[in-house]
């Protein structure tokens, strides 16, 4: 009889279930692209902080590059964040 393995297979990457508070904290102070659940992308923003209002109402605070105005976005609307390598941006300019 063949065994059935319920674990992940070799070569298969398991995608993150969601963008949570802990994963958002790792990107604070870095330039990222924010990929939203509706398919939109907010390009090249600096994550300035996380604001926790209540258990279910958390916000990601970000500022566009070269802009001091801080914008807020509900954490539940963010699918994932992509880290930007700033060395590539400086060489291209």
Secondary structure, 3 states (H helix, E strand, C coil): CCCCCCCCCCCCCCCCCCCCHHHHHCCCCCEEEEEECCCCEEEEEEEEEEEECCCCCEEEEEEECCCCCEEEEEHHHEEEEEECCHHHHHHHC
